[in-house]
Amino acid sequence: MSAIVPPLFRELRGLADNYWWSWQLDGPEVFRDISRSLWETCGHNPKKLLAETLATRRTELDIDPHYRARAQDLIARFRAAMQPPPAPPPGIDPRVSAAHPIAYFSAEFAIHESLPIYAGGLGVLAGDHLKSASDVGLPLVGVGLLYRQGYFLQDMDRSNWQSERYVDLDVPSMPIERVMSPDGRPLSVTVIIHRRPVHVSIWRVWVGRVPLYLLDTNREDNEERDRWITGHLYGGNQDTRLVQEMTLGFGGVRALRAIGLTPSVFHMNEGHSAFLTLELLREGLAQGAPLEEATKAVKAQCVFTTHTPVTAGHDVFGVEFMDTHLAAYWNELGLTRDQFFAFGRRRPDDHWEPFGMTPLAMRFARSVNGVSRRHGEVCREMFRDFSPEREPAAVPIRHVTNGIHVPTWAAPVARSLLAHYLGAGWEARLGDPGTIARIDDVPDAELWEMRNQLRRYLVAAVRARAHESRTRNGEDPDFIAAADHLLDPDVLTIGFARRMATYKRMSLIIHDQERTARLLTDDERPVQFVLAGKAHPFDNEAKRNFQELARWKRPIEHLGRIVYLENYDVSLARFLVQGCDVWLNLPRRPLEASGTSGQKVIANGGLNCSILDGWWCEGFADGNGWAIGAELDDGNADAQDDADAEALYRVLENEVVPLFYERDERGIPAGWLARVRASMRSLLPTFNTDRMVLQYAREVYGPPA
C-alpha cells in the first residue's frame, strides 16, 4: 500500500519541478527545512528530497501551522508568478511573442547546483539570462545539451594536484521531463554525424516561465560512441567538441521545429551553437530560395554574443575534422566544399585557415556584441578584418555589458534588510532612482550586522567543507580537526574564486610572498583569503599554480587565514560572494571580457578590488571600490604582472585594510560602510540581468537594421 501524500506535499511536488523556487525568498528554505541532512544528501534537489522524505515527516509538517503557512505562501507566489505577463516589456519588437520567442542557444546553463551542466561564467550568465527573461516577461526559450556526467568534480590529492572525476547524473530524480509529441510519444530528432544517423532526445527544464530544452544522445538506438556525444561538458578532444556543437546547432533548430516553435530571433551565446545558421540556411534552400536570398534570411534572424578575447576560447576545427563529419552537409546545401569552408574563415580565400565557429556566427548574424564596453573595443580590433575598409572604432560590433540575477545571488538576510528600507520587490525596481536612493536610509548598525552575519555564515560553511574534504582525502586526524578553526569571523575576508585559467592570475596573491605573509599574520589588522576554482583538465600550468600556493602557505597553515576550497560550484559561489568583504579580480588586461563574479557581491555589501578590465572599467568610480593598476597595457606580460602585484599590495596595505579596521565609538567602520552604500547606489542599477535582458530586447532582438 502506497503512503498517503498530504495535499500540501502534492503541491510542493509540482513546485519542485520548476526552478523558480531557487531564487525566491524562503524558497530553498521551505525545502531544506523538511530535512536538512537529506537536503545535503540529495544535492539540494527538492524533487529527490520529497521522494525520499518519510511519510511520518510529511504528516508532521502538514500539521505544523508555521510550516504550512510558509509553504502555502510560496505556492501562492508561484501560481501568481506563472501567470502570463499583462503586457510585453516596453520597447520590444511586437513580432517577439510566445509563438515566436527568442531562442537562446548556449553550450552550458547554470540554473542551480542540482543541475550540473555548467562549467563557469558563460553558464552562469546563461542561467541568469533565462531567470531575468522569466521575471520581466520576455518570451524566450533556452536550448542546450544534457550532459549525462556534467562537468568534472575536482579532487585535490595530498600533493595538491588536481584530478578530475565524473559522476553520472541521476536524471529520473531531477526536475526535468521528456518532451512528448501530441500522440504521447517521446519527441526526438535526428542529426547526421560521420554519415550515420544520431538520434537526439529532447528534455525540458522549467526556469520560471521560460522552458530550457536540453538535447541528449544517450539512447539505446544510438551506437555506443554516439551515446557519449553528450557525455560531459568540455571533455574529450576536438572531435568530441565538433560533434557536440553539431548536435547543439543542427539538432537544436530541428528540436524547436519538432516542438512546434518558430523563433523570431536565434541568439548564439558564444560560437558553440553557430551550426544553427547552416541548418537555417538548409531550410531556406530546401524551400527553393536562391543562396543569396537564403543567406540574407538567415542573417535577419540571428544575433551573436562573443564572450572572450582569449584566442583559445574561439573554437576552430581543422580540415580533416570537417571533411570527416560535415561532407554530407555541403552536398545537401548544394554548395561546393570551398563555399562551405569560406563561411567559417575570417579570410574566405585562405585555404590554410581552419574552420572557425566565431567567423561562422559573425558571418550569419545581423548583430554582434561583446559583453562590456572594453570588450566591445577589443572585439572591434580583433575582428577588424571582417570590415577591412573601416577604422576599428567603426567596425559594427556593439557591446551589451553583462549583469547578474540579483535575486539568485543576494543572501536572504541582505534581501530582507533592503526590502525593509527600499520596499518589497526592490529587486525588480533597480532602475528606479528613488528606490536606489533609499539605500542611504539603512542605518550603519544594521548594515554592519548584516555583513557580520554573512561573514560568520561563510566561516561556518568553509569549516564544514574543509572538514569534509580533509576527511575524504584521508588526511592526518590533527589536520582534519584543524578545519574546525579555519578563518576568523571578525577578520577582513578577501575572496578570489573563478575558473582558474592562467590569465586570471591567482598567483599575484603571493607574488611577493613576504608581503602577503605580513598581511595574514598582522596581529592588529589581519587579512584572510578564501580561494576556490577549477583548472581545465588540460591546463597543467594552472594546476601547478595550485601546488605553488599550497607549498607557500604550509608554514603558516596553522593560522587558518588562507584557505583553498576544492570543487567550486554555484552553491559554494553563493557562500563566497555573500560572505566576503572584498572580491578580488586580477586578470591580465585585456583578457577579461566582463567578469561578473564581482557583480554578485554588491547587493550583499561586498566591495570590489579589481584590475581595470571587463565590467570594472565601467563600474569603478572613486569611493565605490578600488582599482588596481593602470587601465593601459604595454604588452609585456612579466612587467605587467610586477606592476599589478605592486599596485595590489599598495591598495591592500594603504587603503583596504586601514579602512576596514577604522572603527568609531560604536565599533562600526563608518567609512567602510559609506563605500558599501556608494557601491550599491552606483552599481546595482546597471550590473543586473534585468537591465541586460531588456537592453538585448530593445537593441539586439528588435527589427534588423
C-alpha positions in Angstrom: 0.0 0.0 0.0 1.5 3.4 -1.0 1.9 6.1 1.6 -0.7 8.9 1.7 0.7 12.1 0.4 -0.9 15.2 2.1 -2.3 17.8 -0.4 0.4 20.3 0.7 3.1 18.0 -0.4 1.5 17.2 -3.7 1.6 21.0 -4.4 5.2 21.1 -3.3 6.0 18.3 -5.7 4.6 20.5 -8.5 6.7 23.4 -7.3 9.8 21.3 -7.2 9.6 20.7 -11.0 10.2 24.4 -11.7 13.5 26.1 -10.7 11.5 29.3 -9.9 11.7 28.4 -6.2 15.5 28.6 -6.3 15.6 32.4 -6.4 12.7 33.2 -4.1 12.9 34.4 -0.5 12.3 31.3 1.6 12.2 29.1 -1.5 15.2 26.9 -0.8 14.5 27.1 2.9 11.0 25.6 2.6 12.5 22.5 1.0 15.6 22.5 3.2 13.6 22.6 6.4 11.9 19.3 5.5 15.2 17.6 6.4 18.5 19.5 6.5 20.6 16.3 6.3 18.5 14.9 3.5 18.7 18.2 1.7 22.5 17.9 1.6 22.5 14.2 0.7 20.1 15.0 -2.2 22.4 17.7 -3.6 19.8 20.4 -3.0 17.4 18.7 -5.4 13.8 19.2 -4.0 12.3 16.6 -6.3 14.6 13.9 -4.9 14.2 15.2 -1.4 10.4 14.9 -1.5 10.6 11.4 -2.9 12.8 10.3 -0.1 11.1 12.1 2.8 9.4 9.7 5.2 5.6 9.7 5.4 5.8 10.4 9.1 7.8 13.6 8.4 5.4 14.7 5.7 2.5 14.3 8.1 4.4 16.1 10.9 5.0 19.1 8.7 1.5 19.0 7.2 0.0 19.8 10.6 2.7 22.3 11.6 0.9 25.7 11.2 4.1 27.6 10.9 5.5 25.4 8.1 2.1 25.2 6.4 1.9 29.0 6.3 5.4 29.3 4.8 4.8 26.6 2.2 1.4 27.9 1.2 2.7 31.4 0.8 5.5 30.1 -1.5 3.0 28.1 -3.6 0.6 31.1 -3.9 3.5 33.3 -5.1 4.5 30.6 -7.6 1.0 30.5 -9.1 0.9 34.2 -9.4 4.3 34.4 -11.0 3.4 31.7 -13.6 0.6 33.8 -15.0 1.3 35.3 -18.4 2.6 38.9 -18.1 -0.2 41.5 -18.6 1.9 43.2 -21.3 5.3 42.6 -23.0 8.3 44.5 -21.8 8.2 48.1 -23.2 10.1 48.7 -26.4 10.5 45.1 -27.7 9.7 44.1 -31.2 6.0 43.1 -31.4 7.0 40.1 -33.5 8.5 38.5 -30.4 5.8 36.5 -28.8 5.1 33.2 -27.1 4.6 31.6 -30.5 7.7 33.4 -31.9 10.1 33.6 -28.9 13.8 34.4 -28.7 15.7 31.1 -29.0 18.8 31.4 -26.7 21.4 28.8 -27.5 24.3 28.1 -25.2 26.7 25.2 -24.5 26.1 25.5 -20.8 23.5 26.7 -18.4 24.0 27.2 -14.6 20.5 27.3 -13.3 21.2 25.6 -10.0 23.7 23.2 -8.4 21.3 20.3 -8.7 21.5 20.6 -12.5 25.3 20.5 -13.0 25.5 21.1 -16.7 27.8 24.2 -16.4 31.5 24.9 -16.1 31.9 28.6 -15.3 30.9 32.2 -16.1 29.4 31.5 -19.5 26.9 29.1 -18.0 26.2 31.4 -15.0 25.4 34.2 -17.4 23.2 32.0 -19.5 21.2 30.8 -16.4 20.8 34.3 -15.1 19.6 35.4 -18.6 16.8 32.9 -18.5 15.8 33.8 -15.0 15.5 37.5 -15.8 13.7 36.8 -19.0 11.1 35.0 -16.9 11.0 37.8 -14.3 10.5 40.6 -16.9 8.1 38.6 -19.1 10.3 38.3 -22.2 9.1 35.4 -24.4 12.3 33.3 -24.6 13.3 29.6 -24.7 16.7 28.2 -23.9 18.5 25.4 -25.9 21.4 23.4 -24.6 22.8 19.9 -24.1 22.0 17.5 -21.3 25.5 16.2 -20.3 25.0 12.9 -18.5 28.1 13.4 -16.5 28.1 17.2 -16.3 31.3 19.0 -15.7 34.0 17.3 -13.7 34.2 17.1 -9.9 37.6 18.3 -8.7 39.7 16.3 -6.3 43.0 17.6 -4.8 45.4 14.8 -3.7 47.9 15.1 -0.9 50.4 16.8 -3.3 47.7 19.4 -4.1 47.5 18.2 -7.7 44.0 18.5 -9.3 42.4 15.3 -10.7 39.1 15.0 -12.4 36.2 12.7 -11.5 32.9 12.2 -13.4 29.7 11.0 -11.9 26.5 10.0 -13.8 23.6 12.3 -13.3 20.5 10.7 -11.7 18.2 12.1 -14.4 15.0 10.3 -13.2 15.3 12.1 -9.9 15.9 15.5 -11.4 13.3 18.3 -12.1 13.4 17.5 -15.8 10.9 16.0 -18.2 10.9 14.4 -21.6 9.2 16.5 -24.3 6.3 14.5 -25.7 4.6 14.6 -29.2 0.8 15.2 -29.4 0.3 11.4 -29.7 2.1 10.8 -26.4 5.4 9.5 -27.6 8.8 10.9 -26.6 9.8 13.6 -29.1 13.2 13.2 -30.8 15.2 14.5 -33.8 18.0 13.1 -35.9 21.3 14.6 -36.8 23.7 13.0 -39.4 27.2 12.7 -37.9 30.0 10.9 -39.7 27.5 9.7 -42.3 25.4 7.9 -39.7 22.1 9.0 -38.1 22.3 10.0 -34.4 19.0 10.2 -32.6 18.6 13.0 -30.1 16.1 13.1 -27.2 14.6 16.4 -26.1 14.2 17.2 -22.4 12.6 20.3 -20.8 13.5 22.1 -17.6 11.3 24.9 -16.4 13.0 28.1 -15.3 10.1 30.2 -14.1 8.1 30.9 -17.2 11.0 30.0 -19.5 11.5 26.5 -20.9 15.0 25.2 -21.3 15.3 22.4 -23.9 18.2 20.1 -23.5 19.4 17.6 -26.2 20.6 14.1 -25.3 22.2 11.4 -27.4 22.3 8.8 -24.6 19.8 6.4 -26.3 19.8 2.7 -26.8 19.2 3.1 -30.6 22.5 5.1 -31.0 25.9 3.5 -31.4 27.9 3.4 -28.1 30.3 6.2 -29.3 27.3 8.4 -30.2 25.7 7.9 -26.9 28.8 9.7 -25.4 28.4 12.8 -27.6 26.5 14.4 -24.7 28.6 12.6 -22.1 30.3 15.5 -20.4 30.8 19.2 -20.8 34.1 20.4 -22.5 35.5 16.9 -22.2 37.2 14.8 -24.8 39.2 16.0 -27.8 38.5 18.3 -30.8 36.4 15.5 -32.4 34.2 15.4 -29.4 33.8 19.2 -29.3 32.8 19.3 -33.0 30.1 16.6 -32.8 28.7 18.2 -29.6 28.4 21.5 -31.5 26.8 19.9 -34.5 24.3 18.3 -32.1 23.6 21.7 -30.4 23.4 23.7 -33.7 21.7 21.4 -36.2 19.8 19.4 -33.5 18.7 22.5 -31.6 16.9 24.0 -34.6 15.3 20.7 -35.5 14.2 20.2 -31.9 12.5 23.6 -31.9 10.7 22.8 -35.2 9.6 19.4 -33.8 8.2 21.1 -30.7 6.3 23.5 -33.0 8.2 26.7 -32.3 9.1 29.3 -34.9 11.6 31.7 -33.1 11.7 35.3 -34.1 15.4 35.5 -33.2 18.1 32.9 -32.7 20.6 34.2 -30.1 24.0 32.4 -30.2 25.6 32.8 -26.8 29.2 32.2 -27.9 30.2 30.3 -31.1 29.5 26.8 -29.8 26.0 26.9 -31.4 26.9 28.5 -34.7 26.0 25.5 -36.8 22.4 26.6 -36.2 23.0 29.1 -39.0 23.7 26.4 -41.5 20.6 24.5 -40.5 18.6 27.6 -41.1 20.3 28.0 -44.4 19.5 24.5 -45.3 15.8 25.1 -44.6 15.8 28.2 -46.8 17.5 26.4 -49.7 15.1 23.4 -49.3 12.2 25.8 -49.8 13.7 27.0 -53.1 15.3 30.3 -52.2 18.5 31.2 -54.0 21.7 31.1 -52.0 22.0 34.9 -51.6 18.3 35.3 -50.6 18.5 32.4 -48.2 21.7 33.8 -46.6 20.0 37.2 -46.1 17.0 35.5 -44.5 19.3 33.6 -42.0 21.2 36.8 -41.2 17.9 38.6 -40.5 17.1 36.0 -37.8 20.4 35.6 -36.0 22.4 37.6 -33.3 25.7 36.6 -31.8 27.4 37.4 -28.5 31.1 36.7 -28.1 32.4 36.3 -24.6 36.2 36.1 -24.8 39.1 38.0 -26.2 41.3 34.9 -25.5 42.2 33.1 -28.7 41.8 29.7 -27.2 38.2 30.5 -26.3 37.2 30.5 -30.0 36.7 27.0 -31.4 38.4 26.2 -34.6 38.4 22.8 -36.4 40.9 21.5 -38.9 40.1 20.5 -42.4 40.3 16.8 -41.5 37.6 17.1 -38.9 35.3 19.0 -41.2 35.8 16.5 -44.0 35.1 13.6 -41.7 31.9 15.0 -40.1 30.3 17.6 -42.4 31.0 16.4 -46.0 27.3 15.4 -46.4 26.1 18.9 -45.4 27.7 21.0 -48.1 26.3 18.5 -50.7 22.9 18.8 -49.1 23.2 22.6 -49.2 24.2 22.4 -52.9 27.5 24.2 -52.1 31.0 23.4 -53.1 33.4 22.5 -50.4 35.2 25.8 -50.8 32.0 27.8 -50.5 31.2 25.9 -47.3 34.6 26.4 -45.8 34.5 30.1 -46.6 31.7 30.5 -44.2 34.0 29.7 -41.3 37.1 31.6 -42.3 38.0 35.1 -41.4 39.8 35.3 -44.8 37.4 33.2 -47.1 40.1 32.6 -49.7 42.7 31.4 -47.3 42.6 27.6 -47.8 45.1 27.0 -45.0 42.9 28.7 -42.4 40.9 26.2 -40.2 37.1 26.4 -39.9 36.1 28.8 -37.0 32.9 28.9 -35.2 33.2 32.6 -34.4 33.6 33.6 -38.1 30.7 31.4 -38.9 28.5 33.1 -36.3 29.6 36.6 -37.3 29.0 35.9 -41.0 25.4 35.0 -40.4 24.5 37.4 -37.6 22.7 40.7 -38.1 24.1 41.9 -34.8 27.4 41.1 -33.0 28.2 42.2 -29.5 30.8 41.9 -26.8 29.9 41.8 -23.1 31.4 45.0 -21.7 32.4 48.4 -23.2 36.1 47.5 -23.0 35.4 44.1 -24.6 33.5 45.7 -27.4 36.6 47.8 -28.1 38.8 44.7 -28.1 36.4 42.8 -30.4 36.4 45.6 -32.9 40.2 45.4 -33.1 40.2 41.6 -33.1 37.7 41.3 -35.9 38.5 44.3 -38.0 39.4 42.0 -40.9 35.6 41.5 -41.3 35.4 45.2 -42.2 38.9 46.0 -43.5 37.7 49.2 -45.1 36.8 50.6 -41.7 38.7 52.0 -38.8 38.4 49.7 -35.7 36.0 52.1 -34.0 33.6 51.8 -36.9 33.6 48.0 -37.1 29.9 47.1 -36.5 30.3 45.3 -33.1 28.5 46.8 -30.2 28.5 45.8 -26.5 25.9 44.8 -24.0 27.5 44.7 -20.6 26.8 41.6 -18.6 24.9 41.6 -15.4 23.8 39.2 -12.7 20.4 38.0 -11.5 20.2 39.8 -8.2 17.6 37.5 -6.5 19.8 34.5 -7.2 23.0 35.9 -5.7 21.8 38.2 -2.9 21.6 36.5 0.5 18.2 36.2 2.2 19.4 38.5 5.1 20.6 41.1 2.6 17.3 40.9 0.6 15.2 41.2 3.7 17.2 44.2 5.1 17.0 46.0 1.8 13.3 45.2 1.4 12.7 46.9 4.8 14.2 50.2 3.7 13.8 50.1 -0.1 10.3 48.4 -0.2 9.1 44.9 -1.0 10.1 43.8 -4.5 13.1 46.2 -4.7 15.0 43.7 -6.8 12.6 44.4 -9.7 12.9 48.2 -9.4 16.7 48.6 -9.5 16.4 51.1 -12.3 14.2 53.4 -10.2 16.4 56.3 -8.8 14.0 56.7 -5.9 14.4 53.1 -4.8 18.2 53.2 -5.0 18.4 56.5 -3.2 16.8 54.8 -0.1 20.0 52.8 0.4 21.2 55.8 2.4 18.4 55.2 4.9 19.8 51.8 6.0 21.4 52.5 9.5 25.1 51.8 9.9 24.4 49.4 12.8 22.0 47.2 10.7 24.2 47.2 7.6 27.3 46.2 9.6 25.4 43.5 11.5 24.3 42.1 8.1 27.9 42.0 7.0 29.0 40.3 10.2 26.2 37.7 9.9 27.2 36.8 6.3 30.9 36.6 7.2 30.1 34.3 10.1 28.0 32.1 7.8 30.8 31.9 5.3 33.3 30.9 8.0 31.0 28.1 9.2 30.5 26.9 5.6 34.2 26.9 4.9 35.0 24.9 8.0 32.4 22.3 7.2 33.6 22.0 3.6 37.2 21.7 4.6 36.5 19.2 7.3 34.6 17.0 4.8 37.3 17.4 2.1 40.1 16.5 4.5 38.3 13.5 5.8 37.6 12.2 2.3 41.2 12.6 1.4 42.4 10.6 4.4 44.4 13.4 6.0 46.0 13.3 9.4 43.4 13.5 12.2 45.0 16.7 13.6 44.8 18.3 10.2 41.1 17.3 9.9 40.4 18.7 13.4 42.2 22.0 12.4 39.5 22.5 9.8 37.1 23.5 12.6 39.3 26.5 13.4 39.8 27.9 9.9 39.3 31.6 9.4 38.1 34.1 11.9 34.6 35.6 11.7 35.9 39.1 12.8 38.7 39.4 10.2 38.7 41.2 6.9 37.9 38.5 4.4 39.0 38.7 0.8 37.6 36.3 -1.8 39.1 35.1 -5.1 37.1 32.4 -6.9 36.7 31.6 -10.6 37.6 29.3 -13.5 41.3 29.0 -13.0 42.6 30.0 -16.4 46.2 31.2 -16.2 45.3 34.7 -17.3 43.1 35.1 -14.2 46.4 35.3 -12.2 45.6 33.8 -8.9 49.4 33.7 -8.4 49.5 37.5 -8.0 48.2 36.9 -4.5 51.6 35.5 -3.5 53.7 37.5 -6.0 55.6 38.9 -3.0 55.3 36.2 -0.5 56.8 38.1 2.4 54.3 41.0 2.0 51.4 38.5 1.7 52.6 36.8 4.9 52.7 40.1 6.7 49.1 40.8 5.7 48.0 37.4 7.1 50.0 37.5 10.3 49.4 41.0 11.4 48.1 40.8 15.0 46.1 44.1 15.0 44.8 44.3 11.4 44.9 40.8 9.9 43.6 39.7 6.5 42.3 36.3 5.4 41.9 34.9 1.9 39.3 32.4 0.7 40.2 30.9 -2.7 38.3 28.5 -5.0 38.3 27.4 -8.6 38.8 24.6 -11.1 41.6 24.4 -13.7 40.7 23.0 -17.1 41.6 19.3 -17.2 44.3 20.0 -19.8 45.7 23.2 -18.1 48.7 21.9 -16.3 50.1 25.4 -15.7 47.0 26.3 -13.7 47.3 23.0 -11.8 50.9 23.8 -10.9 49.7 27.2 -9.5 47.6 25.3 -7.0 50.7 23.4 -5.9 52.8 26.5 -5.6 50.1 28.1 -3.4 49.9 25.0 -1.2 53.7 24.9 -0.7 53.9 28.5 0.2 51.1 28.5 2.7 52.1 25.3 4.5 54.4 27.1 7.1 51.5 29.4 8.1 48.7 26.9 7.7 48.2 26.8 11.5 46.9 30.4 11.4 44.0 29.3 9.2 43.9 32.6 7.3 44.3 31.4 3.8 42.0 28.6 2.6 41.6 26.9 -0.8 38.3 25.1 -1.3 38.0 22.4 -3.9 35.1 21.5 -6.2 34.0 25.1 -6.9 30.3 25.2 -8.0 27.4 27.7 -7.8 26.5 26.5 -4.3 30.0 27.4 -3.0 30.0 30.6 -5.1 26.9 31.8 -3.2 28.6 31.4 0.2 31.7 33.2 -1.1 30.1 36.2 -2.8 27.7 36.7 0.1 30.3 36.4 2.9 33.4 38.0 1.6 34.1 41.7 2.5 36.2 42.2 -0.7 36.1 40.5 -4.0 39.5 40.3 -5.8 39.8 40.2 -9.6 43.3 40.1 -11.2 43.0 39.3 -14.9 45.8 40.1 -17.4 44.5 43.0 -19.4 42.6 43.0 -21.8 41.6 39.3 -21.4 38.7 39.7 -19.1 35.6 40.1 -21.3 33.3 41.0 -18.4 34.0 39.0 -15.2 30.6 39.0 -13.5 31.7 37.3 -10.2 32.4 40.7 -8.7 28.9 41.9 -9.5 27.5 39.3 -7.3 28.9 40.8 -4.1 27.3 44.2 -4.5 23.8 43.5 -3.0 25.5 41.6 -0.2 27.5 44.7 0.9 30.8 43.4 -0.5 33.3 45.7 -2.3 35.3 45.1 -5.4 39.0 45.4 -5.7 39.9 44.8 -9.3 42.2 45.3 -12.2 40.6 47.8 -14.6 39.4 45.3 -17.2 36.0 43.9 -18.2 32.9 45.4 -16.4 35.0 47.2 -13.8 36.2 49.8 -16.4 32.5 50.9 -16.4 31.7 50.2 -12.8 34.6 51.8 -10.9 34.2 55.3 -9.5 36.0 57.0 -6.7 34.6 55.7 -3.5 32.7 52.6 -4.6 35.6 50.1 -4.6 39.2 50.0 -5.6 41.0 49.9 -8.9 44.3 48.0 -9.2 46.9 49.5 -11.5 46.5 51.5 -14.7 44.0 50.7 -17.5 46.6 50.6 -20.2 48.7 47.6 -21.1 52.2 47.8 -22.8 52.2 44.2 -24.0 55.0 43.0 -21.6 53.3 40.3 -19.5 56.1 40.0 -16.9 56.3 43.7 -16.4 52.6 44.0 -16.2 52.5 41.2 -13.5 55.1 43.0 -11.5 53.4 46.4 -11.8 50.0 45.0 -11.0 51.2 43.0 -8.0 52.9 46.1 -6.6 49.6 48.1 -7.1 47.6 45.3 -5.4 49.8 45.4 -2.3 49.7 49.2 -2.1 45.9 49.2 -2.3 45.5 46.5 0.3 48.1 47.9 2.7 47.3 51.6 2.4 43.6 51.7 1.7 41.6 48.5 2.1 42.9 47.2 5.4 43.1 50.5 7.3 39.5 51.5 6.2 38.1 48.2 7.4 39.6 48.4 10.8 38.9 52.1 11.4 36.1 52.0 13.9 34.0 54.7 15.6 32.9 54.8 19.2 30.2 52.2 18.4 32.8 49.8 17.0 31.5 50.3 13.5 33.6 51.1 10.4 31.6 54.1 9.2 33.9 54.9 6.3 33.8 51.4 5.1 30.0 51.3 5.1 29.9 54.6 3.3 31.8 52.9 0.5 29.4 49.9 0.6 26.5 52.3 0.1 28.3 54.0 -2.7 28.9 50.6 -4.3 25.2 49.6 -4.1 23.9 53.0 -5.2 26.2 53.3 -8.3 26.4 49.6 -9.4 23.1 47.8 -8.6 21.0 49.8 -11.2 23.3 48.8 -14.1 25.0 45.5 -13.4 22.0 43.2 -13.3 20.4 40.9 -15.8 17.0 42.6 -15.8 18.7 45.6 -17.3 20.8 43.4 -19.6 17.9 41.4 -20.9 15.8 44.4 -21.6 18.7 46.1 -23.4 19.0 42.9 -25.6 15.3 43.1 -26.2 15.3 46.7 -27.3 18.7 47.0 -29.1 19.5 43.5 -30.3 16.3 41.5 -30.6 14.5 44.3 -32.3 13.9 44.7 -36.0 17.1 44.2 -38.0 18.7 47.4 -39.2 
